[in-house]
């Protein structure tokens, strides 16, 4: 089977490639990349010399079809996304996340290929209440996230995909994980908050919550969704949800670094964000940090999804960061 992967140079892509090799060792894997150099610079690229590269923008279907040279796709794993939370980047975020997904939907329909799309728990799982834990049948939380470009764009991308599924045009699966942690985040994006914590640069915490899952468990579920004989249209992949205060307490336990001791009231934090023009932190980040991100699932076990203990994920994330991040290696100050 020919399988196309977008976003293979990233954190999730690294783990998906490993899971795919274990599950489908004979698959022909094609990677859609902006340029070959971006793939060669990825630390995990040397482990996959057999993959075939397609150099093209996410939305350039003609270039993708030309590169495939008549090869028929059996599956598409759509991992690529632009994760900008600031409203300053709204247009770019929507262009990448909505137009890019639309292109993958058309490509999947043209080939009769299954499209597995990695969305986010934030399309349904954002709430003022820490008790909220919506499952796969929950409605979109559009009012909560409508002013946050990343989550709003993911809702729009899901909607166009669900429409194609309902019309019988698309064999598609949407996965909704929360924040993904674990070893291997060479760009230090998903783990940026932990890096700041380990460097002692988090003097306070906000009053909302954190929900995280191990990225290796998500990668495994994603490959299972690709190969499942009759998958459901949507799967939630819940991990561990808790107040930010408790999250930092757990990080203190596994790292030995003291957790921040006081919370910054939401009105004050928002006033500082707006008053500084986003110099210290973006208003969207403060708004998100005041929300909770619960999630539950009716169907995740169908994909063999059984998330590992959250403490294990945090321990292994911290250990990897201390070995890999230049500012966290022994002997590096500040």
PABADO-235994 format. One record per residue: x, y, z of N, C-alpha, C in turn; residue in one letter. Coordinates in steps of 0.001 Angstrom, whole numbers, plus 524288, in hexadecimal, padded with zeros to 5 digits. Layout:
! residues N
   n.c1   n.c2   n.c3  ca.c1  ca.c2  ca.c3   c.c1   c.c2   c.c3  residu
      X      Y      Z      X      Y      Z      X      Y      Z       A
...
! end
This chain:
! residues 334
   n.c1   n.c2   n.c3  ca.c1  ca.c2  ca.c3   c.c1   c.c2   c.c3  residu
  80348  7FB53  80000  80000  80000  80000  8036A  804DD  80000       X
  801F1  808AE  7FCDC  80486  80DC2  7FCD6  801F1  81142  800EB       X
  8051B  81365  8045F  80325  816B6  80892  805E1  81BFC  80854       X
  802D0  82025  8084F  804E5  82579  80842  80473  827C1  80DC2       X
  808AE  82A2D  80F91  808B6  82C99  814BD  80A0C  83258  81424       X
  806E8  835B2  81680  80848  83B3F  816EE  80A32  83C31  81C82       X
  80DC3  83FE7  81D16  80FB3  84127  82250  8138C  83D2D  82476       X
  81628  83A3C  8211C  819A2  83611  822EB  81E95  83817  8257C       X
  81FEF  83D12  8248F  824B5  83F2E  826EA  823EB  840B5  82C9E       X
  81F09  840C6  82E6A  81DEE  842BF  833A1  81E1A  83EA6  837EB       X
  81C91  8405E  83C8F  81C99  83D2E  8414E  8192C  83851  840AB       X
  81449  8390A  83F25  810D2  8349B  83E60  81299  8314C  839C6       X
  81456  833D2  8359A  81613  830EE  83105  81A56  82D06  83239       X
  81DF3  82E8A  83592  82233  82B05  83724  82003  825F5  8396C       X
  81C39  82668  83CDF  81A1F  821C6  83F7B  81664  81EBD  83BF2       X
  813A9  82172  83885  8102D  81EC5  834D8  81354  81B6C  8310C       X
  817B7  81D6C  82F38  81AF5  81A53  82BAD  81CB3  81541  82E48       X
  81E31  8158C  8333C  81FC3  810D5  8360A  81B41  80D06  836A8       X
  816A9  80F0C  83823  81216  80BB2  838D6  8105F  8094A  833A9       X
  810BF  80C48  82F72  80F32  80A55  82A4C  812EC  80610  8286D       X
  817F2  806C2  8295B  81BAD  802C2  827C0  81A9D  7FDA0  82AA4       X
  8193F  7FE02  82F9F  81820  7F945  832A0  81311  7F6A9  830D6       X
  80F29  7F9D0  82F98  809F8  7F7B2  82E38  8099B  7F627  8287B       X
  80C0C  7F927  82507  80BAB  7F835  81F59  81125  7F84E  81CF6       X
  8145B  7F477  81E18  819D5  7F4AA  81C5D  81A83  7F4A7  81678       X
  8169B  7F2D4  81394  8171C  7F286  80DE5  814A8  7F721  80B08       X
  8128D  7FAE4  80DE4  8100F  7FF61  80B62  8141C  802D8  808B4       X
  81292  8051F  80453  815C6  80919  801B8  8142B  80E66  803F4       X
  817D6  81105  8068D  81691  815CD  80969  8187D  81A8C  80669       X
  814E6  81E1F  80563  81609  8230E  802BE  81568  8277B  806B5       X
  81929  82B0F  806D4  818E7  82F81  80A6B  81832  83485  80751       X
  8141D  8376C  80894  81353  83C85  80624  81630  84092  8096E       X
  81A35  842FF  8072A  81D79  846BD  80A09  81DE3  84BD1  806EA       X
  81EBF  85018  809B7  81F79  85526  80706  8245A  85506  8039E       X
  82879  852B1  805B4  82D3C  851FA  802A6  8303F  84D6D  804FD       X
  83381  84B09  801C5  83661  8466F  80384  83A03  847AA  80809       X
  83C06  84C74  8082D  83F9A  84DE3  80C67  83CF2  84D97  811B7       X
  837ED  84F05  811F7  83529  84ED5  816F0  834DB  8493E  81903       X
  8346C  84574  81573  83469  84001  81716  839DA  83E35  818A4       X
  83DC6  83F87  81597  84312  83DCF  816CE  844FD  8400A  81BFF       X
  84301  844B0  81D76  844A4  84718  82264  841D3  844CA  8271C       X
  83DB3  841DB  82644  83AF0  83F6C  82A9B  83E61  83B32  82D03       X
  83F05  83B24  8322F  84297  83759  834A3  8412F  831AA  83396       X
  83C40  8308B  83285  83AAD  82B1D  831AB  83ADE  82977  82BF7       X
  83C49  82D00  8286B  83BF3  82BB5  822D8  83FA4  82750  82145       X
  8443B  82707  823B4  84808  82304  82233  84607  81D82  82334       X
  8424A  81CF8  826B2  84037  817C8  827F5  83C66  815D1  823DA       X
  83AFB  81930  8201D  8370C  817AE  81C38  838FB  818DD  816B2       X
  83D2E  8164C  81504  83F49  81763  80FC5  83BAB  81597  80B6B       X
  837E6  81236  80CAA  83494  80FFF  8089A  83005  81380  80703       X
  82EFE  8179A  80A01  82A6A  81AD0  808C4  82B59  81DE9  803BC       X
  82706  81F59  8012B  82748  8225D  7FC57  82520  827CB  7FD6C       X
  827D1  82BB7  7FB76  8265C  8311A  7FC9A  8234A  8338A  7F825       X
  81F6A  836A0  7F9A1  81C9A  839F1  7F5EB  81D48  83F8D  7F7C6       X
  82011  842AB  7F4C0  820F4  84821  7F632  81C9E  84B7B  7F3DF       X
  8191F  84D4B  7F732  814C5  8507C  7F54A  811FB  852E8  7F9EF       X
  80F65  8575E  7F919  80C0B  8597E  7FD34  80782  855BF  7FE44       X
  80558  8562C  802DE  8010C  852C5  80477  7FC5D  8532E  800CF       X
  7FB9F  857BA  7FE89  7F6F9  858A4  7FB49  7F7DC  857B5  7F570       X
  7FC90  85622  7F3EF  7FDCD  8557A  7EE5F  7FCAF  84FE4  7ECA6       X
  7F7BC  84EC6  7EB9C  7F639  8496E  7EA47  7F88F  847A2  7E519       X
  7F928  84B3D  7E16A  7FB64  849BB  7DC55  800F8  847C0  7DCF9       X
  80400  84A83  7E029  8096A  848DC  7E0FF  809A0  8439A  7E3CC       X
  8060F  842C4  7E768  805F1  83DCF  7EA40  80497  8395A  7E67F       X
  800A4  83A20  7E344  7FF15  83615  7DF89  80370  834FB  7DB9D       X
  8061B  83926  7D9F2  80A66  83869  7D632  80ECD  8353A  7D8A6       X
  80FF3  83657  7DDAF  81429  83382  7E053  812C7  82DCB  7E12C       X
  80DCA  82CBA  7E209  80C26  8274B  7E2CA  80C93  82426  7DDBC       X
  80C69  826D9  7D953  80D50  82467  7D433  809DF  81F96  7D361       X
  804D4  82042  7D478  8013D  81BF8  7D37B  8009F  8181C  7D7E7       X
  803CD  81894  7DBEE  8033E  8151B  7E072  7FE27  81662  7E344       X
  7FB4E  81262  7E4DA  7F65A  81327  7E78C  7F73B  81304  7ED71       X
  7F524  816F7  7F013  7F5AC  81735  7F5C3  7F190  813C4  7F85B       X
  7F338  81111  7FC74  7EF91  80E13  7FF9D  7EE28  810E1  804A0       X
  7F181  8147B  80651  7F076  81748  80B24  7F378  81C57  80B73       X
  7F13D  82021  80E42  7F3CC  82524  80F39  7F396  8262E  81515       X
  7F80A  82747  81757  7F863  828CD  81CD1  7F996  82EA3  81CEF       X
  7F5A8  831B3  81E3E  7F629  83764  81DFB  7F75D  83989  8236A       X
  7FC7D  83A58  8246B  7FE54  83C38  82977  7FFB5  84200  8295C       X
  800C0  8441B  824C3  802C9  8496F  82457  7FEC6  84D68  82641       X
  800B4  8514D  82917  7FD4E  85582  82AF8  800A7  85A30  82C58       X
  7FE4F  85EBF  82BF7  800C7  86385  82DE6  7FE72  864B1  8333E       X
  801BB  864BE  83739  7FFE0  86591  83C91  8016F  86B0F  83E4D       X
  7FE62  86EE5  83C8E  7FEFD  8744C  83E54  7FA17  875B5  84165       X
  7FACF  8774D  84635  7F646  878B4  84962  7F4F8  87E83  84918       X
  7F8BB  881B3  847B5  7F7CD  88750  84790  7F404  888CA  84331       X
  7F0B4  88C8B  8445D  7ED0E  88E6E  84056  7EFE7  89152  83BFB       X
  7F4C3  892BE  83CDC  7F7C9  8955D  838C0  7F8C4  891B9  83422       X
  7F86A  88CA3  83510  7F9A5  888CC  830F6  7F4CC  885FD  82EF6       X
  7F03A  88854  82FBA  7EB5C  885A4  82E5A  7EB3A  883DB  828A6       X
  7EC88  8874F  82504  7EC20  88606  81F77  7EFB2  8817D  81E06       X
  7F497  881A1  81FD0  7F843  87D6F  81E9C  7F685  8784B  82108       X
  7F471  8788D  825CB  7F2BE  873D3  82880  7EE38  87146  825A0       X
  7EA5F  8745E  8240B  7E5EB  87231  82138  7E796  8701D  81BE7       X
  7EB0F  872F0  8194D  7ECCC  87135  8141C  7EF5F  86BD4  81473       X
  7F2C7  86B24  81833  7F598  8662E  818B0  7F20C  861C8  81A95       X
  7EEFD  862DE  81EA5  7EC11  85EAD  82124  7E6F5  85D49  81E5E       X
  7E476  8611D  81C02  7DF84  86003  81950  7E07F  85EB3  81393       X
  7E34B  8621B  810CF  7E44F  8610D  80B44  7E79B  85C22  80A93       X
  7EB5A  85B51  80E20  7EE99  8569E  80DCF  7EB6A  851AB  80E97       X
  7E7D4  851C8  81255  7E480  84D39  81336  7E0C9  84C60  80EA0       X
  7DEBD  8509D  80C77  7DB4B  8501D  807E9  7DE24  84D74  80361       X
  7E315  84ED5  802A0  7E622  84C60  7FE6E  7E6DA  84690  7FF75       X
  7E7D1  8451A  8045F  7E879  83F91  805AC  7E350  83C98  8050F       X
  7DEF3  83F1F  80631  7D9D8  83CA6  8055F  7D90D  83B88  7FF92       X
  7DA28  83F5E  7FC4C  7D97D  83E90  7F6A1  7DD21  83A44  7F4A0       X
  7E1E8  83A42  7F68D  7E5AE  83647  7F4E2  7E3DF  830D7  7F68A       X
  7E1F2  83063  7FB5C  7E012  82B54  7FD44  7DB63  82976  7FA1B       X
  7D7D5  82D05  7F8FA  7D337  82B96  7F5E4  7D4C0  829CA  7F067       X
  7D879  82C82  7EE09  7DA26  82B21  7E8C2  7DC9D  825B5  7E88E       X
  7DF3A  8242E  7ECC6  7E1EF  81F24  7ECDC  7DECE  81ADB  7EF86       X
  7DA6B  81C3A  7F1EC  7D79F  8185A  7F50B  7DAC7  816AC  7F9BB       X
  7DDFD  81A3E  7FBBE  7E180  8190B  80018  7DF0C  81AAE  80547       X
  7E07A  817EF  80962  7DEBC  8198F  80E8F  7E203  81E33  81059       X
  7DF56  8222A  81268  7E1F7  826C5  8147D  7E164  826CA  81A6E       X
  7E5CF  826A3  81D2A  7E5DE  8270E  822D8  7E801  82C72  8242F       X
  7E4C7  82F8B  826B1  7E5F5  83508  827C2  7E6B4  835D0  82D9F       X
  7EB28  837F4  82F14  7EC34  83921  83491  7EA40  83EA0  835BC       X
  7E5FC  83EEC  83891  7E3C9  843EF  83A2F  7E595  8450B  83FC9       X
  7E213  846C7  84318  7E380  84832  84872  7DECA  847B6  84BFE       X
  7DFC5  8469F  850EC  7DB91  84656  854CA  7D8BF  84B8A  85550       X
  7DB61  84FCD  853DC  7D923  854FB  85488  7D4A0  85643  850F7       X
  7D356  852DC  84D3F  7CEC7  853E8  849F4  7C9AD  852E8  84CDE       X
  7C9F5  84F9C  850E5  7C545  84E88  85409  7C64F  84EEB  859E2       X
  7CB36  84EBB  85B7D  7CC81  84DE0  860FE  7CE52  85297  86405       X
  7CCD8  85742  86275  7CE56  85BFC  86550  7C99D  85DF0  8686C       X
  7CA64  85EE2  86D7E  7C5FC  86050  870CF  7C7D6  86371  87585       X
  7C47A  866C6  877B8  7C5CA  8695E  87CAA  7C5B7  86596  8813F       X
  7C365  860FF  88085  7C2AE  85D4F  884CC  7C6C1  858FA  884C0       X
  7C95E  857F2  88925  7CD15  85395  8895A  7CA6D  84E40  88922       X
  7C53A  84E1B  889E6  7C26B  84924  889DB  7C0D3  8476E  88462       X
  7C11A  84ADA  88090  7BF66  8498C  87B43  7C30A  84589  878CE       X
  7C0C1  8417F  87672  7C3D4  83D71  873D5  7C0B2  83B49  86F3A       X
  7C00D  83E59  86B0A  7BCC8  83CBB  8669F  7BEFF  837FB  863C5       X
  7BB75  834CA  861A9  7BD1F  83045  85E9E  7BC80  83168  858C5       X
  7BCD1  82D66  85594  7BCD8  82E10  84FE3  7B7BD  8302B  84DB4       X
  7B38C  82FF1  850A6  7AE87  831D6  84EBB  7AD6C  83773  85069       X
  7B11B  839F4  852E7  7B061  83F53  854C1  7B082  84329  85034       X
  7ADAE  84785  850AF  7ADDF  84B9A  84CA2  7B2F9  84EAD  84CFD       X
  7B43A  85179  848D7  7B8C5  854E5  848EE  7B805  85935  84D07       X
  7BC45  85ABC  84F8A  7BC0B  85F0B  85354  7BD68  8642C  8508F       X
  7BA6A  8656E  84C8B  7BBAA  869D7  84928  7BBB0  86F10  84C03       X
  7B81B  86FD5  84F99  7B7E8  874CF  8525C  7BCAB  87591  855D4       X
  7BE8E  87164  8582F  7C31C  871C6  85B96  7C810  87336  85898       X
  7C8C3  87102  853EE  7CDC8  8717E  8513A  7CD87  874EA  84C5A       X
  7C92C  87786  84B72  7C86F  87A47  84672  7CC7D  87E91  8458B       X
  7CEC9  880BE  849B4  7D2A4  884F0  84917  7D847  882F0  84987       X
  7D8E1  87DC0  84985  7DE12  87B66  849D5  7DF3C  878B4  844A9       X
  7E2AA  87AE0  84180  7E353  8790E  83C13  7E473  87342  83B78       X
  7E7D0  8711D  83EB5  7E941  86BA1  83DFD  7E489  8680D  83EA6       X
  7E1B7  868A1  842EC  7DD4A  86528  843F3  7D8C5  86637  84034       X
  7D7D8  86B28  83EF6  7D3BB  86C6C  83B32  7D4F5  86A13  835DA       X
  7D9F0  86A29  83453  7DB62  867E6  82F41  7DACC  861FD  82F44       X
  7DBCC  85F8C  833A9  7DB33  859E0  83403  7D56E  8584F  833C1       X
  7D202  85B7C  83611  7CC6C  85A6C  83592  7CAC4  85ACE  82FDA       X
  7CC8B  85EE4  82D2E  7CB36  85F85  827A3  7CD41  85AF3  82466       X
  7D1F5  85929  825A2  7D431  854BE  822C3  7D10F  84FC4  823C9       X
  7CF8B  84EE6  828A2  7CC5C  84A52  829DE  7C713  84A8E  8271A       X
  7C4C6  84F27  826ED  7BF98  84FAD  82483  7BFAE  84E3E  81EC4       X
  7C3AB  84FFD  81BFC  7C3D5  84EAD  81667  7C4E8  848DC  815A3       X
  7C7E5  8468E  81925  7C8F0  840FD  818C3  7C40C  83DCB  81A0E       X
  7C142  83F5D  81E28  7BC6E  83C9B  81F9D  7B850  83D00  81B52       X
  7B820  84174  818B0  7B462  8420D  81461  7B587  83E26  81013       X
  7BA86  83D8B  80EC4  7BBF3  839D3  80AB2  7BAC8  83438  80C6A       X
  7BB72  8332A  8116B  7BA2B  82DF3  8136D  7B44B  82CF0  81321       X
  7B13C  830CC  814BF  7AB88  83025  814C9  7A962  82F6E  80F50       X
  7ABEC  831C9  80B72  7AA2E  8314B  80601  7AC13  82C3E  8037B       X
  7AEEC  82923  8066E  7B0CC  82429  80469  7B563  82496  800BC       X
  7B7EA  82924  8009E  7BC43  829F7  7FD05  7C180  82863  7FF69       X
  7C1CA  82838  8049A  7C6D4  827BB  80739  7C6BD  8235F  80B44       X
  7CAC9  82030  80B3A  7CBF0  81C7E  80F71  7CFB2  81F52  8131E       X
  7CD98  821B2  81730  7D0D0  8250D  81A80  7D03F  823D6  82042       X
  7D46C  824F8  8232D  7D47B  8244F  828D6  7D6F1  8292F  82B2C       X
  7D45A  82B68  82F14  7D65F  82FF3  831EE  7D812  82E30  8375A       X
  7DCE2  82F67  838C0  7DED6  82E50  83E01  7DF76  83373  840F0       X
  7DDB8  83387  845DC  7DE0B  8383B  84916  7E13B  83732  84E06       X
  7E651  8380C  84DD5  7E97D  83796  8528E  7E9EA  83CDA  8555E       X
  7EB00  83CCE  85A6B  7EC69  841A8  85D1D  7F228  842EE  85C22       X
  7F4A1  84609  85F6E  7FA38  84741  85EF1  7FD56  84235  85EFB       X
  800EB  841B2  85B4C  80414  83CF0  85AE9  8098B  83DE5  85D13       X
  80B26  83A9B  860C1  8104A  83AF1  86330  8131E  835BD  86295       X
  81829  835CA  863C9  81B5E  83121  8635A  820C4  83297  8615F       X
  82428  82ECC  860A1  82969  82FEB  85EA9  8295B  8310D  858D2       X
  82D45  83406  8570E  82E03  834BC  85171  82C25  839D6  84F1F       X
  82A8F  83DA3  8525C  828AF  842A8  8503F  82D63  84621  84EFD       X
  82FE9  8450B  84A91  834CE  847B8  84942  83410  84D83  84815       X
  82F61  84F1E  846DC  82E6E  854B1  84604  82CD6  85772  84B10       X
  82BEC  85474  84F2C  82A93  85691  85457  825C6  85A23  8541F       X
  821DD  85876  85125  81D10  85B8A  850BB  818E2  85974  8546F       X
  8178A  85475  853DA  81398  8522A  85749  81561  85234  85CF5       X
  81A80  851FC  85DBA  81CAB  851B7  86304  81EBB  856F4  864F6       X
  81D5F  85B2C  86245  81F99  8604B  863B6  81E37  861EB  86947       X
  81981  860A9  86B06  817F8  86211  87055  81B3D  85F19  87457       X
  81C60  85A2C  87348  81FA9  8571D  876D6  82539  8593A  876D9       X
  8272A  85ACE  8724F  82C6A  85D18  87212  82CB3  861F9  8757D       X
  828D2  8655C  87517  828BB  86A13  8785A  8287D  868A5  87E1E       X
  82568  864BD  87F58  82508  862F7  884BF  82A5D  86118  886BC       X
  82CF7  85DC5  883B6  831FB  85B95  8855B  8362E  85FC6  885D4       X
  835A3  863F9  882F0  83964  86848  8833A  83809  86C2D  8878E       X
  833DE  86B1C  88A61  83251  86E8D  88EA4  83012  873B2  88CCF       X
  82D8C  87398  88845  82B89  8786A  885F8  82592  87898  885D6       X
  8232F  87600  88998  81D83  8764A  88A40  81C69  8781D  88FD7       X
  81C23  87D2A  890C0  81B5F  87F1D  89612  815D1  87E73  8981A       X
  81218  87D4A  894AC  80CA5  87CB9  89659  809E9  878C9  892D2       X
  8053D  87743  89469  8020A  873E9  89116  7FCB5  87674  8905D       X
  7F9FB  874D5  88C3F  7F4C8  876D3  88B32  7F0B5  87328  88D94       X
  7EBE3  874BF  88D6B  7E7D9  87205  89065  7E4F4  86DCE  88D57       X
  7E697  86CD8  88887  7E3FF  868E8  88558  7E655  86388  88607       X
  7E5D7  8604C  881FA  7E796  85AEA  8825A  7EB50  8594D  87E0F       X
  7ED69  854A1  87EBE  7F0D4  85222  87AE2  7EEC2  84CAA  879DC       X
  7EEEC  84B16  874F6  7ED6F  845C7  8737B  7F19B  843E6  86FB2       X
  7F451  83FAC  8710A  7F87E  83DC8  86DA9  7F834  837E2  86D18       X
  7FAAB  83607  868ED  7FAE5  83072  867C3  80042  82F4F  8657D       X
  801EE  82A77  865E1  80708  828FF  863BF  806BD  828A9  85DD2       X
  80A55  82B40  85B30  80A40  82B86  8557A  80B0A  8262A  85300       X
  80DB7  822B2  855B0  80E94  81D71  8539A  80978  81A5A  85370       X
  80615  81B42  8573D  800FC  818A9  85744  7FD74  81AC8  852F0       X
  7FDE7  81FE3  851EC  7FAEB  8223E  84DAA  7FCC1  82015  84868       X
  801DF  81FB5  847B3  803FC  81DB3  842C0  80213  8182D  841AE       X
  80200  814F2  845B1  80031  80F98  8450E  7FA6E  80F72  84389       X
  7F740  812AF  8461C  7F1A9  812DF  844E2  7F0B9  814D5  83F59       X
  7F3E9  81878  83DA0  7F35C  81AA5  83860  7F437  81677  83436       X
  7F838  8134F  834EE  7F946  80F23  83128  7F4FB  80AFC  8315B       X
  7F2F1  809F7  83609  7EE9E  80643  83679  7E9C5  80858  833A6       X
  7E8E5  80D7E  833F1  7E471  80FCE  8312D  7E50A  80F2C  82B49       X
  7E9D2  80F67  82973  7EACD  80EB7  823DB  7E99C  80929  82212       X
  7EAB0  8055C  82566  7EA4C  7FFDF  823C8  7E55F  7FD2E  825CC       X
  7E249  7FFC6  82903  7DD8C  7FD6A  82B36  7D9AD  7FC36  826D2       X
  7D736  7F796  826E4  7D3A7  7F63F  8228D  7CED1  7F9B4  82241       X
  7CCB9  7FB5D  826B9  7C80B  7FEA2  826B9  7C86C  802B5  82B15       X
  7CBA6  806AC  82A58  7CC41  80A8B  82E8A  7C792  80E26  82EE4       X
  7C6F8  81096  83351  7C2FA  8149B  83407  7C504  819C7  831D2       X
  7C198  81D80  830D2  7C362  82273  82E8E  7C69B  825CD  83247       X
  7C5DA  82521  83772  7C88F  82863  83B4B  7CA3C  82505  83FE7       X
  7CF04  825E6  841A3  7D0EE  8237D  84676  7D36E  827A3  849EB       X
  7D21A  8278D  84EE6  7D4DF  82AB2  852C2  7D944  8276B  85522       X
  7DD8F  829FE  85661  7E211  82757  858B5  7E370  82A09  85DDB       X
  7E02C  8295F  861D8  7E106  82C34  866BD  7E5B5  82A26  869CE       X
  7E836  82DC7  86C8D  7EC95  82C53  86FEA  7EB66  82DC3  87587       X
  7EE92  83130  877BA  7EDEE  832E7  87D22  7EC85  838AB  87D32       X
  7E815  839FA  87F98  7E649  83F66  88001  7E676  84109  885BF       X
  7E843  845D9  886AC  7E8E7  847B6  88C09  7E990  84D9E  88C0C       X
  7E8C0  85039  89090  7E9EC  855CB  890E7  7EFBB  856C1  88FFA       X
  7F10D  85B44  88DF5  7F692  85C88  88D04  7F9D0  85C46  89205       X
  7F780  85DAC  8965C  7FA55  85D51  89B53  7FC1E  857BB  89C54       X
  7F8AC  853EF  89B62  7FA09  84E74  89C3C  7FDEC  84C88  89827       X
  7FD73  84E86  89368  8011C  84D0C  88F4A  806AE  84E9F  890C3       X
  80755  85364  8929F  80C90  85522  89424  80E7C  8524A  89901       X
  80AE9  850C1  89C74  80C78  84DA8  8A0FB  80EA2  8485E  89F45       X
  80C37  84603  89B44  80E3B  84114  8993F  8138A  841D0  896A9       X
  81434  84620  893E0  81950  84733  8918B  81D76  847F9  895C4       X
  81C05  84A66  89A0B  81FB3  84B09  89E65  82166  845B7  8A07F       X
  81DB5  8421C  8A0F5  81EEC  83CF0  8A307  822B7  839F7  89F90       X
  8221F  83A5A  89A6B  82574  83746  896E7  82A94  83A03  8959F       X
  82ACD  83F28  8966E  82F76  84219  894D2  832B0  84437  89959       X
  83042  84504  89DE8  832F4  84782  8A241  8330B  84D67  8A1ED       X
  830D0  84FA6  89DCF  8308E  85552  89D30  82BA5  8574A  89FF3       X
  82C20  85B44  8A344  8277A  85D25  8A618  82345  85F42  8A26D       X
  81E72  85DE9  8A39A  81A07  85FDF  8A098  818E3  8657F  8A21D       X
  81691  86899  89E98  814FD  86DED  8A010  81117  86DAF  8A493       X
  81190  87167  8A830  80E93  87130  8AD10  809B3  8748F  8AD1A       X
  808FC  877F4  8A952  80449  87B2E  8A974  801EB  87B9E  8A406       X
  7FCE0  87C7A  8A3E3  7FA1E  87D15  89EEC  7F979  882D9  89DB0       X
  7F954  88403  898BB  7F86C  88958  896F0  7F2AA  889CC  8958F       X
  7EFC6  88D1D  8984A  7EA29  88D99  89728  7E938  88EE3  89168       X
  7E520  88C9E  88F54  7E400  88D2F  889C8  7E37B  892E3  8880D       X
  7E07F  89637  88AD7  7E007  89BAA  88902  7E544  89E79  888D4       X
  7E89F  89D6C  88CB6  7EDBE  89FF0  88CD3  7F12B  89DF1  8885B       X
  7F127  898D4  8878E  7F451  8969C  88358  7F2A0  898B6  87E0F       X
  7ED82  8991A  87D41  7EB82  89B0E  87849  7ECDD  8A0D4  87797       X
  7EC92  8A3D5  87BCE  7EDE3  8A961  87B86  7F39D  8AA23  87A13       X
  7F70A  8A6EF  87C50  7FC9E  8A749  87B0B  7FD8D  8A5D3  87556       X
  7FADF  8A1B0  8738B  7FB97  89FF1  86E26  7F9F5  8A42D  86A4B       X
  7F569  8A66F  86B26  7F392  8AA85  86795  7F6AE  8AF91  8684A       X
  7F7E8  8B0D9  86D27  7FABA  8B5B5  86E3A  8002D  8B5D1  86C01       X
  80295  8B13F  86B9A  807E8  8B0EC  86981  807F5  8AFF5  863A5       X
  8034F  8AFC4  86141  8030C  8AE9F  85BA8  804F8  8A939  85A4E       X
  8047F  8A59B  85E0E  80630  8A045  85D22  80BFC  89F6A  85DDF       X
  80EBD  8A34D  86011  81469  8A2D7  860B4  815D7  89E73  86471       X
  812FC  89DEE  868C3  81439  899FC  86CAD  8118B  894C8  86B80       X
  80CA0  894F7  86A12  809CA  89058  86857  8050B  8921B  86545       X
  8039B  88EDE  86177  7FF49  89031  85E05  7FA1B  88FAD  860EB       X
  7F662  89335  85FF5  7F148  892C6  86293  7EE9A  88D92  861B2       X
  7EF34  88B40  85D07  7ECA9  8863A  85C04  7EEBA  8820D  85FBD       X
  7F3C8  88229  860D3  7F617  87E50  86462  7F3C7  87EE2  869D7       X
  7F2E8  883B1  86B88  7F086  88499  870A3  7EAD9  882C5  8709F       X
  7E80D  883ED  86C80  7E298  88239  86C1F  7E23B  87C3F  86C43       X
  7E5B2  879A0  86971  7E5B4  873F1  86962  7E748  871B7  86EAC       X
  7EAE8  8745D  87143  7ECCC  87287  87651  7E8D1  87301  87AA9       X
  7E465  8756A  8798A  7E031  875F1  87D56  7DBDF  871ED  87C5E       X
  7DCA1  86E8A  8787A  7D8C4  86A99  87720  7DAA4  8651D  878AC       X
  7D6EC  86176  8788D  7D81F  85C00  879A4  7D729  858D1  874AF       X
  7D9E9  85455  87454  7DA41  85191  86F54  7D8F5  84BC5  86FF5       X
  7D49A  84AB3  8727E  7D309  84552  87369  7D16F  84276  86E73       X
  7D19A  83D5B  86EAC  7D051  83A17  86A2D  7CF4A  83490  86C2A       X
  7CBBD  831DD  869AA  7CAE4  82C51  86ABB  7C9F1  82992  8658B       X
  7C9D5  82464  86599  7C91C  8217F  860BB  7C5B0  81CB8  86193       X
  7C23E  81BD9  85DDB  7BF34  81709  85DB5  7C204  812C6  85AA3       X
  7C570  81453  8571B  7C72E  810AC  85316  7CD14  80FCF  852CC       X
  7D03C  812D2  8559F  7D5ED  81275  8550A  7D817  80CF1  855B1       X
  7D5E9  809A4  8592E  7D80B  8044D  85999  7D7C8  80132  85483       X
  7D458  802B0  850E8  7D419  80002  84BDA  7D937  8008D  848D6       X
  7DC27  80496  84A14  7E134  80574  84789  7E5B7  8035D  84AD8       X
  7E45F  80075  84EE4  7E86C  7FE87  8526B  7EABD  802CB  855C7       X
  7E7F2  80728  85645  7EA08  80BA6  8591C  7E96D  80ACE  85EFE       X
  7EDD7  80AA0  861A9  7EDFD  80A20  8675B  7F279  80D8F  8693F       X
  7F176  81289  86A89  7F5B6  81623  86BC5  7F8E3  81466  8707F       X
  7FDF0  81504  87008  80168  81395  8745E  800CA  8175D  878E1       X
  80308  8161D  87D46  80289  81954  881F2  804B8  81ECA  880ED       X
  801DF  822F4  88270  803C0  82841  88163  8090A  82967  883DE       X
  80A0D  8272B  8886C  80F21  8280E  88AED  81394  825EF  88792       X
  812A5  8216D  88511  816A1  81F36  88197  817BE  822E9  87D10       X
  813A0  82507  87AB8  81452  828B8  8766A  8176D  82D7C  87828       X
  81613  82FAB  87C9D  818D6  83452  87E7F  81E84  83314  87FD4       X
  81F76  82EA4  88258  824D7  82D2C  883A4  8282D  82CA8  87EC1       X
  82613  829FE  87AD5  82923  8290D  8761B  829AE  82DF8  872CD       X
  825DB  8316E  87315  8264A  8366F  8705E  82A8B  839BD  872D6       X
  82A77  83A29  87801  82E61  83D4B  87ACC  833D5  83B10  879EE       X
  83452  835F5  87A4B  8396D  83376  87989  83B8D  8348D  87416       X
  83828  8340B  87027  839F0  83508  86ACD  83B70  83AC4  86A0D       X
  8384D  83E54  86C16  83975  843E3  86B79  83EAE  8453D  86DFE       X
  83FCB  84305  8727D  844C6  84434  87524  84973  84224  8721B       X
  848A4  83E44  86ED5  84CF3  83C42  86BAB  84D5F  83F04  8666A       X
  84910  84167  864A7  848E2  84371  85F4F  848C0  84960  85EE1       X
  84673  84C13  862A9  845ED  851C1  86239  84B0E  85460  863D8       X
  84D2E  857D7  8608F  85249  85A33  861C8  8526C  85CFE  86706       X
  84E22  85F66  868A8  84E25  8625E  86D8A  84D2E  85EF8  87256       X
  84C12  859FA  8718D  84AC9  85692  87601  84EEA  85278  87706       X
  85306  85279  873E3  85731  84E9C  874BF  85A53  85002  8799A       X
  85C99  84C24  87C2E  85FA6  84D32  880F0  863E0  8513D  88005       X
  86454  854E6  883B3  86854  858E7  88352  866A0  85DD4  8808D       X
  861D3  85DDC  87E5B  85FD3  86285  87BB4  85C84  86596  87F85       X
  85DD1  86A61  8805B  85AFF  86D9F  88427  8569E  87091  88194       X
  85234  87138  8847C  84DF0  874AF  882E4  84A8F  872AA  87E94       X
! end
